[in-house]
Amino acid sequence: MDEESELLWGVGAVAERVGVATPTLRTWERRYGIGPSRRTDGGHRRYNETDIRRVQLMNRIVSSGVPAQSAARVALSLDSGGLVAALASDEPLYGAPGQVIATPAETVGRIIDTGATLDVVGLTTLLAETIRDWGVLGAWVNVLAPALQDAAFAVADHKLGEEAERVIRERLEVELRSVARSYAPRYLGGRPLVLASVDAEAESLAVLALEAALAGRGVAVLSLGFEVPASALLGLLDRVTPAAVYLWASHVPTAALVDAVDASAGDTPVLVGGPGWVGLDTGLLQVELVAAPDLLAVADRLLGLMQETPVARR
């Protein structure tokens, strides 16, 4: 939605929508900069959807007992996508009453520093707290994916050892698997969801994050894991008709795998994520590959596709 056509809200409407008193909204704007970012032609300040999400996150954090100034620092540090991801969790950043909480950038720095010292216990605790506070997808978008990217850059710049980056990735993998397995009950749809990755484990943590996020919503998936060969995908699609398939690739997938998808997917929606699919010539394929790089949107879409069919208890 462009700037001219976006829906704008006055302070009273926002107060009613979010459930925060008008005087409180005015205080947050005056003291912390949590307020409207648009002006009407007449000069009146108005909230857009991103402003409202920032207010919603501010309210949620403050309601958990975190000081308003600390809550505002976190809310102001997030862009529009980060706010959407943070609000996808029921209780992000709940912390202890009176606790000053870190911004995502500060937490990313702590993850890198803790990994650099090979402090496995500290790193495990930090990752667990991050996922607990933000929710899986909120943590992935705002903290975990940026931390992995910063770690890779630091290795390339010779500011971090490869061993430290591997420890960070290994600890995160363990934590995501733990989260995925901790939810119960879990269900498979009448037509289940299939997740797979073309890449090795170290390059496929986004798939684990998606699996953990779906598990948190009560959904188990059929996962083929990592470095999936064409034969495994063909074998699975020969036995089941999924509600959807999600394939992750950091590198260009093999022709055999692309042909397997084309030959066996039929009418099954195939969502693809990761840079490996960018620029791939799919003009001759019979199946439509839908670019789906945003894990938050992917999770919602996969759930919608699965819920179109009856759900069977596993």
Disulfide bonds with the S-S distance in Angstrom:
none
